[in-house]
Every structure is written in C-alpha cells, then in structure tokens.
C-alpha cells in the first residue's frame, strides 16, 4: 500500500482521528481532534476517509449484466424493497468487483453524505476515497473479521457486514452465521482493541465456531492498513459526489462557449492564411515589377540576384554621376521636390529617366493630354524649377518628354 492517510470521522463531525500508513504498517503517531488537524498529514498522501458504518445500509446484491452505467441506474430499484427511506432521498454507491455474482452496495441519506463532504472540504482536505469503516475490513469464506472498540463492534463477512453495540453483537452475529449456509467460516478473527475480554462471550454464544484473538497492539489503523483493499470495499464518491462528475458538471455550461470560440479561432486562422497567401502574391508581383523597372533603366546590364535590384541601380547611378562630374545630391533634390506631384497625378506612368548637369528628363505616358499643362504648373509651383515639355499623341496614348531644370 502506497503512502495513505486514514481518517476516521465521528458521527457528530466535530472530531476525528487519523494516521499515516505505508507498506501496510502504521507510520508515526495517531492524531486526534478537530478534522482540520489532519491537513498537514494529508500532504502527498492518498486520503481514505472512514465513515461510521451505522449511517449506511450495506448489503450484497445480484445485478444482471456487466455495463457499469446500467448497473448504477438499476441499483436503487434492486434494493428498494429493503429500504425504509424514499430512494429519491438516498445516495447509492456500487462496489467495483463482484463476489459470487453479487456486488457490494451502499446507501446513505443524501443530506448526510453532503454533510460529510462539506466537513472534509471545510477542513481543507480532499478525500480520494470515502468508505464505510466496516467495509475497510476484509473477510474470506473461511475467515470472518470482528473489530471490537469502545462498546462498538464491526463485523465483516463474505455475505454481509454490520456495526453494532456489544450487547446486540452475539445475536446479530449468530443471525448472519445462520443465513450464510454456503460460506460459514471455519474461524472468526477477533481484534479486541477495547480490552474488554469479550472473546469469551462470543465463544460461549457460538460454540461450534473457532474464534482467534488477533494482535491489536499497534492500534486500529494498523488493522485497516493490513485489511483495506479497494476492490473489496465500496467508494462512496460516485455520481454527483465523484470528482470527475463534478468537473464535468461545472464544465458543461461552458461547452457551447468553447465551441463558439473554436469556430471563431478556426475562422481567424482561415483569414490569416488568406492574408498570408494574398501578401505572398503581392510580394511576387512587386518583385516582378522591380525586375521590369530594372530592365528598362539598365537594359544592357546583367540582372543581379533577386532583391538586390534597387541597391545595384543606385550604385550604377552614382557611378554615372561621378563620370559626369556631378554629385548625387542635385539629382536627389530634383526627384525629392517633384516626387509628390508626380505621385498624385492620376494616369501617369514613368517610362524612363535621364539626368545631366542639373537637368532631369522624364519619359512619361499620361492618360489625358489636357493634364500636361496642369502638371507643369504644379511642378513649377512645387519645385521652383523651370519646366518644359514635348508631347505627342498616337492611338489615344499621349507620350510626354518632361524636362525639369534646376540651374536655369
């Protein structure tokens, strides 16, 4: 058994006792007091809460089929005739394994189960399992178990289990023994942790059964450490008290919102992919345009590697200016001064550029011949340079040679 913290709750929910066990051995001292006192011991441990068996109806019942969900639904109706309370007011739990075709089942008032859960939660604890204390004991066909403590007895047999006071124990034990014709034990192990020497009373009541007195020196939790097997018990944290069910219950209202978010996220992804494809297409077109401009400007020059056209043209232009004895600044000044006007003129396309001694000549194509004079006036006003032009129209296309002179 891994590191486990057993916590025994009293019926009044105000006090509890607890102890760590590991490898079927008790570890450290037993803790007593307020339930919150067990919080430090619970760190890193598997927590098993043991609840008073007197609060539970415990029995074995035969259920048809193997589908657990269907078995859980059928459980209340299978034992309804044995219950005093209305099944709508009860919480039911089904054991994990069957014995001779029967399952161990538990029923408890739903309100009481809720109080146990609230008390554990209020103490800052999280129980991994909640089990009736008698169901934490074990039994075989040949060996039943009795635990005696403080005027109280817990009895675990293969066909049933119960909690009782010591006065009614002999009667209830004899009744269980007589009912279990198929699995009457060869012996009954008795842990007399109360020191009441009650074993002799049991022996006199059931003379045909062998009672073996077992060691209880290490305390009750050491007995649970040796006996407890989840498969032979029943965990009460099922249905609405299951942590998995609670998580699903809290998440369920958010499912529509999560679905809408996923749809929105998918749509955004589609839009971004579309934008990426569009930008990629524009980038390819821009690269094509740059190569076309380079070919027109430097038709006899070998094209450089893609992406280096602008740098190469600037280099060639500067070399040309140096050969003509001109500085690059004067050309840049003319272009900077006239660029805004040229850019804002609709239907205008620049087909070629020539520069010499402060004179910039542009080969243009313009949509309307009537706009030539307006363009010249705007350039003259914007730059302060002398503007002259020669124009010709052929087949509806107006070509203009525009000269901008900065030193006249």
C-alpha positions as CSV (number, residue, x, y, z in Angstrom):
1,X,0.0,0.0,0.0
2,X,1.4,3.4,-1.0
3,X,1.6,6.3,1.5
4,X,-2.0,6.5,2.7
5,X,-3.7,8.7,5.3
6,X,-6.7,7.0,7.1
7,X,-9.1,9.5,8.7
8,X,-12.0,8.2,10.9
9,X,-14.8,10.7,11.2
10,X,-17.2,10.6,14.2
11,X,-20.9,10.9,13.6
12,X,-21.1,14.3,15.2
13,X,-18.5,15.5,12.6
14,X,-16.7,17.6,15.2
15,X,-13.8,15.2,16.0
16,X,-11.7,12.7,14.1
17,X,-8.7,10.5,14.4
18,X,-6.1,9.8,11.7
19,X,-2.8,8.1,11.0
20,X,-0.4,7.6,8.1
21,X,0.3,4.1,6.9
22,X,2.8,2.8,4.4
23,X,3.5,-0.7,3.2
24,X,0.7,-2.0,5.5
25,X,2.4,-0.5,8.5
26,X,1.4,2.4,10.7
27,X,3.7,5.4,10.4
28,X,4.0,8.0,13.2
29,X,1.6,8.8,16.0
30,X,-2.2,8.7,15.8
31,X,-3.8,12.2,15.5
32,X,-6.9,13.2,17.4
33,X,-9.0,16.3,17.5
34,X,-10.6,18.7,15.0
35,X,-10.7,17.4,11.4
36,X,-8.6,20.3,10.2
37,X,-5.7,18.9,12.2
38,X,-5.2,16.2,9.6
39,X,-4.4,18.7,6.9
40,X,-0.6,18.6,7.4
41,X,-0.5,14.8,7.4
42,X,-2.5,14.6,4.2
43,X,0.2,16.3,2.2
44,X,1.4,13.9,-0.5
45,X,-0.7,11.0,0.8
46,X,-3.6,9.1,-0.7
47,X,-6.5,10.1,1.7
48,X,-9.1,7.5,2.7
49,X,-12.0,8.8,4.8
50,X,-13.6,6.1,7.0
51,X,-17.2,6.9,7.9
52,X,-19.3,5.4,10.7
53,X,-21.0,2.2,9.3
54,X,-24.1,2.9,11.4
55,X,-25.1,5.6,8.9
56,X,-25.2,3.2,5.9
57,X,-27.2,0.4,4.5
58,X,-24.7,-2.2,3.3
59,X,-25.6,-5.4,1.5
60,X,-24.6,-7.6,-1.4
61,X,-27.0,-7.7,-4.4
62,X,-27.0,-9.6,-7.6
63,X,-27.3,-7.4,-10.7
64,X,-27.6,-8.6,-14.3
65,X,-25.1,-7.5,-16.9
66,X,-21.7,-6.0,-16.9
67,X,-22.3,-2.4,-18.1
68,X,-21.5,-0.4,-15.0
69,X,-23.6,2.7,-16.0
70,X,-26.6,0.5,-16.4
71,X,-25.9,-1.3,-13.1
72,X,-25.7,2.0,-11.3
73,X,-29.1,3.1,-12.7
74,X,-30.6,-0.3,-11.8
75,X,-29.2,-0.4,-8.2
76,X,-31.8,1.8,-6.4
77,X,-34.7,-0.3,-7.7
78,X,-32.9,-3.6,-7.0
79,X,-32.8,-2.9,-3.2
80,X,-35.8,-0.6,-2.9
81,X,-37.8,-3.2,-1.0
82,X,-35.1,-3.4,1.7
83,X,-35.1,0.3,2.3
84,X,-37.2,2.4,4.7
85,X,-36.4,5.8,3.1
86,X,-37.5,7.0,-0.3
87,X,-34.8,6.2,-2.9
88,X,-35.0,9.8,-4.2
89,X,-33.6,10.9,-0.9
90,X,-30.7,8.5,-0.9
91,X,-27.2,8.3,-2.4
92,X,-26.2,4.9,-3.8
93,X,-22.7,3.5,-4.4
94,X,-21.7,0.3,-6.2
95,X,-18.6,-1.8,-5.4
96,X,-16.0,-2.3,-8.2
97,X,-16.0,-6.1,-8.2
98,X,-18.4,-8.9,-7.7
99,X,-18.3,-11.9,-5.3
100,X,-20.2,-15.0,-6.4
101,X,-22.1,-12.8,-8.9
102,X,-23.1,-10.2,-6.2
103,X,-21.9,-6.6,-5.8
104,X,-21.3,-4.8,-2.5
105,X,-23.6,-1.8,-2.4
106,X,-24.1,1.1,0.0
107,X,-27.0,3.5,0.5
108,X,-27.0,6.6,2.7
109,X,-29.2,9.7,3.2
110,X,-28.1,12.2,0.5
111,X,-28.2,15.1,3.0
112,X,-25.9,13.2,5.4
113,X,-23.4,12.4,2.6
114,X,-23.4,16.0,1.7
115,X,-22.6,17.0,5.3
116,X,-19.6,14.6,5.3
117,X,-18.3,16.0,2.1
118,X,-18.8,19.6,3.3
119,X,-16.9,18.8,6.6
120,X,-13.9,17.3,4.8
121,X,-13.9,20.2,2.3
122,X,-14.1,22.8,5.1
123,X,-11.1,21.3,6.8
124,X,-9.1,21.9,3.6
125,X,-8.9,18.2,2.8
126,X,-9.6,16.3,-0.4
127,X,-10.6,12.6,0.1
128,X,-9.6,10.3,-2.6
129,X,-11.9,7.7,-1.2
130,X,-14.8,7.7,1.3
131,X,-15.6,4.3,2.7
132,X,-17.9,3.0,5.5
133,X,-15.4,1.9,8.2
134,X,-16.6,-1.7,8.3
135,X,-16.1,-2.0,4.5
136,X,-12.4,-1.3,5.1
137,X,-12.0,-4.7,6.8
138,X,-11.6,-7.9,4.8
139,X,-13.0,-11.4,5.0
140,X,-12.8,-14.7,3.2
141,X,-15.1,-17.7,3.0
142,X,-13.1,-19.4,5.7
143,X,-12.3,-16.4,7.9
144,X,-14.5,-13.5,9.0
145,X,-13.3,-10.4,10.9
146,X,-14.6,-8.8,14.0
147,X,-13.2,-5.5,15.4
148,X,-14.1,-4.5,18.9
149,X,-13.6,-1.0,20.2
150,X,-15.2,1.3,22.8
151,X,-18.5,-0.6,23.2
152,X,-18.8,-0.9,19.4
153,X,-18.2,-3.9,17.1
154,X,-17.6,-4.0,13.3
155,X,-18.2,-7.4,11.6
156,X,-17.1,-8.2,8.1
157,X,-18.2,-11.5,6.4
158,X,-18.3,-12.6,2.8
159,X,-22.1,-12.3,2.7
160,X,-22.6,-9.2,4.7
161,X,-21.3,-6.7,7.3
162,X,-22.6,-4.6,10.1
163,X,-21.8,-2.3,13.0
164,X,-23.5,-2.9,16.4
165,X,-23.0,-2.3,20.1
166,X,-21.5,-5.1,22.2
167,X,-24.9,-6.1,23.7
168,X,-26.5,-7.0,20.4
169,X,-23.4,-8.3,18.7
170,X,-23.9,-12.1,19.6
171,X,-27.5,-12.0,18.3
172,X,-26.6,-10.3,15.0
173,X,-23.5,-12.4,14.5
174,X,-25.5,-15.6,15.1
175,X,-28.1,-14.4,12.6
176,X,-25.6,-13.7,9.9
177,X,-23.9,-17.0,10.5
178,X,-27.2,-18.9,10.1
179,X,-28.1,-17.0,6.9
180,X,-24.8,-17.8,5.2
181,X,-25.2,-21.6,4.8
182,X,-22.9,-21.7,1.8
183,X,-20.0,-19.8,3.3
184,X,-20.0,-20.5,7.0
185,X,-16.4,-19.7,8.2
186,X,-14.1,-22.2,9.8
187,X,-12.8,-19.4,12.1
188,X,-13.5,-15.8,13.0
189,X,-10.6,-13.4,13.7
190,X,-11.3,-11.1,16.6
191,X,-9.4,-7.9,17.2
192,X,-10.2,-6.8,20.8
193,X,-8.9,-3.3,20.7
194,X,-11.1,-2.3,23.6
195,X,-9.5,-4.7,26.0
196,X,-12.9,-5.8,27.2
197,X,-12.2,-9.5,27.0
198,X,-15.4,-10.0,25.0
199,X,-14.0,-13.0,23.2
200,X,-15.2,-15.4,25.9
201,X,-18.8,-14.2,25.5
202,X,-18.6,-14.9,21.7
203,X,-17.2,-18.3,22.3
204,X,-20.0,-19.3,24.7
205,X,-22.6,-18.0,22.2
206,X,-21.3,-19.8,19.2
207,X,-19.5,-22.9,20.5
208,X,-19.2,-24.6,17.1
209,X,-17.1,-21.7,15.6
210,X,-13.4,-21.2,16.3
211,X,-12.6,-17.6,17.5
212,X,-9.0,-16.5,17.1
213,X,-7.8,-13.5,19.2
214,X,-5.7,-11.2,17.0
215,X,-3.0,-8.7,18.0
216,X,-4.2,-5.0,18.4
217,X,-1.1,-3.6,20.0
218,X,-0.4,-1.2,17.1
219,X,-3.9,0.2,17.1
220,X,-6.9,0.2,14.9
221,X,-5.2,2.0,12.0
222,X,-2.6,-0.8,11.7
223,X,-5.5,-3.2,11.3
224,X,-7.0,-1.2,8.5
225,X,-3.6,-1.0,6.9
226,X,-3.4,-4.8,6.7
227,X,-7.0,-5.3,5.7
228,X,-8.0,-2.5,3.3
229,X,-8.4,-3.4,-0.3
230,X,-10.3,-1.0,-2.6
231,X,-11.7,-3.9,-4.7
232,X,-13.3,-5.5,-1.7
233,X,-14.8,-2.2,-0.5
234,X,-17.1,0.5,-1.9
235,X,-16.1,4.0,-2.6
236,X,-18.9,6.4,-1.8
237,X,-17.5,9.1,-4.1
238,X,-19.8,8.3,-7.0
239,X,-22.4,10.1,-9.1
240,X,-22.7,13.7,-8.1
241,X,-20.0,13.2,-5.4
242,X,-17.4,12.0,-7.9
243,X,-14.7,14.5,-8.6
244,X,-14.9,13.6,-12.3
245,X,-18.6,14.1,-12.4
246,X,-18.3,17.4,-10.6
247,X,-15.7,18.6,-13.1
248,X,-18.0,17.6,-16.0
249,X,-20.9,19.3,-14.3
250,X,-19.0,22.6,-14.0
251,X,-17.6,22.4,-17.5
252,X,-20.8,21.5,-19.2
253,X,-22.3,25.1,-19.2
254,X,-19.1,26.3,-20.9
255,X,-19.2,23.8,-23.8
256,X,-21.3,26.0,-26.1
257,X,-19.0,29.0,-25.5
258,X,-15.9,26.8,-26.0
259,X,-17.4,25.5,-29.3
260,X,-18.1,29.1,-30.5
261,X,-14.5,30.1,-29.5
262,X,-13.1,27.1,-31.5
263,X,-15.2,28.2,-34.5
264,X,-14.0,31.8,-34.2
265,X,-10.4,30.6,-33.8
266,X,-10.8,28.5,-36.9
267,X,-12.2,31.4,-38.9
268,X,-9.4,33.7,-37.8
269,X,-6.9,31.0,-38.9
270,X,-8.6,30.9,-42.3
271,X,-8.5,34.7,-42.6
272,X,-4.8,34.8,-41.6
273,X,-4.0,32.1,-44.1
274,X,-5.9,34.1,-46.8
275,X,-4.0,37.3,-45.9
276,X,-0.7,35.4,-46.0
277,X,-1.5,34.0,-49.4
278,X,-2.5,37.5,-50.6
279,X,0.6,39.1,-49.3
280,X,2.7,36.4,-50.8
281,X,1.0,37.0,-54.2
282,X,1.6,40.8,-53.8
283,X,5.2,40.2,-52.9
284,X,5.8,38.2,-56.0
285,X,4.1,40.8,-58.2
286,X,6.2,43.6,-56.6
287,X,9.4,41.6,-57.3
288,X,8.3,41.2,-60.9
289,X,7.7,45.0,-61.2
290,X,11.1,45.7,-59.7
291,X,12.8,43.5,-62.2
292,X,10.8,45.2,-65.1
293,X,11.9,48.7,-63.9
294,X,15.5,47.5,-63.7
295,X,15.4,46.1,-67.2
296,X,14.0,49.4,-68.6
297,X,16.5,51.5,-66.7
298,X,19.6,49.4,-67.4
299,X,18.7,47.3,-70.4
300,X,22.3,46.3,-71.2
301,X,23.1,45.4,-67.6
302,X,23.0,41.8,-66.3
303,X,20.2,41.5,-63.7
304,X,21.5,41.0,-60.2
305,X,20.2,38.4,-57.7
306,X,16.5,38.9,-56.8
307,X,16.2,41.6,-54.0
308,X,19.3,43.5,-55.0
309,X,17.9,45.4,-57.9
310,X,17.5,48.7,-56.1
311,X,20.9,48.7,-54.5
312,X,22.5,47.8,-57.8
313,X,20.6,50.6,-59.7
314,X,21.7,53.2,-57.0
315,X,25.3,52.0,-57.4
316,X,25.1,52.3,-61.2
317,X,23.5,55.8,-61.0
318,X,26.2,57.1,-58.6
319,X,28.9,55.8,-60.9
320,X,27.3,57.5,-63.8
321,X,27.1,60.8,-61.9
322,X,30.7,60.6,-61.0
323,X,31.7,60.1,-64.6
324,X,29.8,63.2,-65.5
325,X,31.3,65.2,-62.7
326,X,28.0,65.6,-60.9
327,X,27.1,64.9,-57.3
328,X,24.2,62.6,-56.4
329,X,22.7,65.3,-54.3
330,X,21.4,67.5,-57.1
331,X,19.6,64.6,-58.7
332,X,18.1,63.6,-55.4
333,X,17.0,67.2,-54.7
334,X,15.1,67.3,-58.0
335,X,13.5,64.0,-57.5
336,X,12.5,64.7,-53.9
337,X,11.0,68.1,-54.9
338,X,8.9,66.7,-57.7
339,X,8.0,63.2,-56.4
340,X,4.9,64.3,-54.6
341,X,3.4,66.0,-57.7
342,X,4.2,63.1,-59.9
343,X,2.8,60.5,-57.5
344,X,-0.5,62.4,-57.1
345,X,-1.1,62.7,-60.8
346,X,-3.5,60.0,-61.9
347,X,-3.0,58.1,-65.1
348,X,0.7,59.0,-65.2
349,X,3.4,56.4,-65.8
350,X,7.2,57.0,-65.9
351,X,8.9,55.1,-68.7
352,X,12.4,56.4,-68.5
353,X,14.7,58.8,-66.6
354,X,17.8,60.8,-67.9
355,X,19.9,63.2,-65.8
356,X,22.7,65.5,-66.9
357,X,24.1,68.7,-65.4
358,X,21.1,69.6,-63.2
359,X,18.6,68.7,-65.9
360,X,16.2,65.8,-65.3
361,X,14.3,64.4,-68.3
362,X,11.4,62.1,-67.7
363,X,9.8,60.0,-70.4
364,X,6.1,59.8,-69.4
365,X,2.8,58.4,-70.5
366,X,-0.3,60.3,-69.4
367,X,-3.9,59.5,-69.8
368,X,-5.1,62.9,-70.9
369,X,-3.2,65.5,-73.0
370,X,-5.1,68.3,-71.3
371,X,-3.4,67.4,-68.0
372,X,0.1,68.2,-69.2
373,X,-0.1,72.0,-68.6
374,X,-1.6,71.4,-65.1
375,X,1.3,69.0,-64.3
376,X,3.9,71.6,-65.5
377,X,2.3,74.3,-63.4
378,X,2.1,72.2,-60.3
379,X,5.8,71.1,-60.7
380,X,6.9,74.7,-61.2
381,X,5.0,75.8,-58.2
382,X,6.2,72.9,-56.0
383,X,9.8,72.8,-57.0
384,X,10.6,76.4,-58.3
385,X,12.4,74.8,-61.2
386,X,11.9,75.6,-64.9
387,X,9.6,73.0,-66.5
388,X,9.4,72.3,-70.3
389,X,7.8,69.6,-72.3
390,X,7.3,68.0,-75.6
391,X,4.2,65.8,-76.2
392,X,2.8,63.6,-78.9
393,X,-0.4,61.6,-79.1
394,X,-0.7,58.4,-81.1
395,X,-3.6,55.9,-81.0
396,X,-5.1,57.6,-78.0
397,X,-1.8,57.4,-76.0
398,X,-0.1,60.7,-75.0
399,X,3.7,60.5,-74.5
400,X,5.5,63.4,-72.9
401,X,9.1,64.3,-72.5
402,X,9.2,66.4,-69.4
403,X,12.4,68.4,-68.6
404,X,13.0,69.7,-65.1
405,X,15.9,72.2,-65.0
406,X,17.3,73.2,-61.6
407,X,20.0,75.6,-62.8
408,X,18.1,77.8,-65.2
